[in-house]
Amino acid sequence: MLLRHARGGIATRNLTTCGKSIEINLEERILRNSLDIIILKELKKRPLNGYHLIQDLHEKYDIVFSSGTIYGLLYSLERKSLITVESEKRGRIYALTPKGFDTLKMAMKIGNNLLEFLKKTFNEDALSLEASSKNDIGVKCNKKGPDFHLYKPKVN
């Protein structure tokens, strides 16, 4: 069983053989789609060069982003005046601008509102699926988020 993206592309891997990888794949998609905001958040902490930004993102999220992805986003953020660039001997240092800080603040507010909405909508009762057969795919909520797995229904 494959889930498909709204525009027809494959969004996840096979549910029946690698349920845990679905969660990882979805997290990775969310990270990649929010990477500009994540970069602004990292630059809020301290100015960084592209290499150290890639390292920090890898350490924090356990995903290796290509230099093309990161530098492309940095260039885009620079064009939008959300970050500034200073050239040094060992490369370019990226820092957050006041406009970038305001954008990050707005994005964090929207993110918090979205998080509250998701908590209300997808609580443990809403995510728990009752199994109709012994090989159904279930979703249970734990502290780390939804957990996709195969399970057998409880018999009372």
BALUMDO-114973 format. One record per residue (C-alpha): residue number from 1; residue in one letter; x, y, z. Coordinates in steps of 0.001 Angstrom, whole numbers, plus 500000, padded with zeros to 6 digits. Example, Ala and Ser with C-alpha at 12.3 -4.5 7.8 and 13.67 -1.06 7.14 Angstrom:
2
PT   pos   code     east    north       up
PT     1      a   512300   495500   507800
PT     2      s   513670   498940   507140
This chain:
156
PT   pos   code     east    north       up
PT     1      m   500000   500000   500000
PT     2      l   501428   503358   499012
PT     3      l   500252   506790   500034
PT     4      r   500346   509275   497200
PT     5      h   501043   512977   497221
PT     6      a   498058   515134   496227
PT     7      r   499687   515788   492851
PT     8      g   500275   512112   492170
PT     9      g   503824   511561   493441
PT    10      i   504656   508805   495889
PT    11      a   504733   510270   499394
PT    12      t   505803   507291   501504
PT    13      r   507242   503825   501313
PT    14      n   505388   500532   501521
PT    15      l   503317   500509   504714
PT    16      t   503239   496749   505158
PT    17      t   507009   496189   505140
PT    18      c   508541   499290   506634
PT    19      g   506010   501063   508826
PT    20      k   508661   502776   510924
PT    21      s   510258   504299   507834
PT    22      i   506962   506023   507002
PT    23      e   507212   508111   510138
PT    24      i   510815   508984   509320
PT    25      n   509912   509801   505720
PT    26      l   507060   512084   506795
PT    27      e   509287   513844   509319
PT    28      e   511926   514337   506636
PT    29      r   509346   515809   504239
PT    30      i   508140   518225   506903
PT    31      l   511734   519242   507655
PT    32      r   512572   519765   503998
PT    33      n   509413   521834   503452
PT    34      s   510221   523976   506505
PT    35      l   513947   524255   505900
PT    36      d   513925   528016   505288
PT    37      i   512329   528612   508699
PT    38      i   514688   526104   510325
PT    39      i   517670   527946   508812
PT    40      l   516377   531259   510157
PT    41      k   515974   529647   513582
PT    42      e   519557   528334   513511
PT    43      l   520894   531725   512431
PT    44      k   518983   533384   515286
PT    45      k   521276   531507   517698
PT    46      r   524479   532697   516026
PT    47      p   525884   533626   512603
PT    48      l   527133   530582   510686
PT    49      n   528824   529653   507453
PT    50      g   527142   527145   505150
PT    51      y   529364   524243   506172
PT    52      h   528635   524653   509891
PT    53      l   524939   525141   509169
PT    54      i   524861   521809   507301
PT    55      q   526707   520134   510202
PT    56      d   524349   521615   512810
PT    57      l   521270   520506   510861
PT    58      h   522695   517008   510479
PT    59      e   523456   516741   514204
PT    60      k   520074   518101   515238
PT    61      y   517798   516309   512752
PT    62      d   519928   513338   511634
PT    63      i   519396   514225   507959
PT    64      v   522195   515107   505571
PT    65      f   521156   518059   503432
PT    66      s   523117   518623   500243
PT    67      s   525214   521751   499956
PT    68      g   523166   522708   496881
PT    69      t   519962   522608   498924
PT    70      i   521375   524698   501772
PT    71      y   523262   527235   499652
PT    72      g   520266   527621   497340
PT    73      l   518050   528426   500316
PT    74      l   520663   530761   501802
PT    75      y   520822   532645   498489
PT    76      s   517016   532864   498393
PT    77      l   516857   534125   501985
PT    78      e   519545   536692   501163
PT    79      r   517580   537965   498132
PT    80      k   514527   538399   500375
PT    81      s   516665   540399   502848
PT    82      l   515993   537877   505629
PT    83      i   519707   537228   506137
PT    84      t   522927   539138   505511
PT    85      v   526204   537776   504240
PT    86      e   529703   538826   505229
PT    87      s   532736   537491   503405
PT    88      e   535652   536325   505511
PT    89      k   538924   534560   504774
PT    90      r   537377   531125   505241
PT    91      g   534066   531764   503486
PT    92      r   530769   533555   503842
PT    93      i   529086   534081   507218
PT    94      y   525286   534268   507275
PT    95      a   523368   536216   509932
PT    96      l   519730   537030   510601
PT    97      t   518437   540514   509711
PT    98      p   515684   542337   511625
PT    99      k   513307   541439   508784
PT   100      g   514412   537800   509112
PT   101      f   513820   537936   512864
PT   102      d   510294   539311   512331
PT   103      t   509606   536633   509726
PT   104      l   510835   533928   512109
PT   105      k   508706   535334   514926
PT   106      m   505619   535251   512685
PT   107      a   506423   531705   511489
PT   108      m   506861   530511   515081
PT   109      k   503494   532000   516035
PT   110      i   501832   530272   513084
PT   111      g   503647   527050   514001
PT   112      n   502416   527244   517590
PT   113      n   498842   527834   516395
PT   114      l   499169   524857   514040
PT   115      l   500563   522706   516843
PT   116      e   497592   523555   519081
PT   117      f   495210   522731   516226
PT   118      l   496936   519380   515622
PT   119      k   496861   518532   519331
PT   120      k   493104   519154   519399
PT   121      t   492492   517294   516156
PT   122      f   494855   514336   516453
PT   123      n   494800   513314   520060
PT   124      e   495403   509712   521088
PT   125      d   491743   508751   520656
PT   126      a   491638   510141   517116
PT   127      l   494891   508426   516087
PT   128      s   494078   504977   517509
PT   129      l   492621   502766   514822
PT   130      e   490615   499679   515632
PT   131      a   491849   496603   513819
PT   132      s   489294   494876   511659
PT   133      s   491616   491982   510888
PT   134      k   494793   490511   512352
PT   135      n   497040   492301   509834
PT   136      d   495609   495813   509990
PT   137      i   497904   498789   510175
PT   138      g   497452   500730   513381
PT   139      v   498456   504154   514495
PT   140      k   499024   504875   518149
PT   141      c   500202   508129   519565
PT   142      n   503231   508177   521835
PT   143      k   505391   510994   523195
PT   144      k   507400   511165   519959
PT   145      g   504312   511310   517748
PT   146      p   502293   508791   515754
PT   147      d   503634   505252   515651
PT   148      f   502641   503177   512615
PT   149      h   502749   499414   513110
PT   150      l   501050   496146   512408
PT   151      y   499041   494817   515310
PT   152      k   496450   492260   516246
PT   153      p   493144   493403   517729
PT   154      k   492601   492753   521436
PT   155      v   489988   490112   522165
PT   156      n   487921   490652   525320
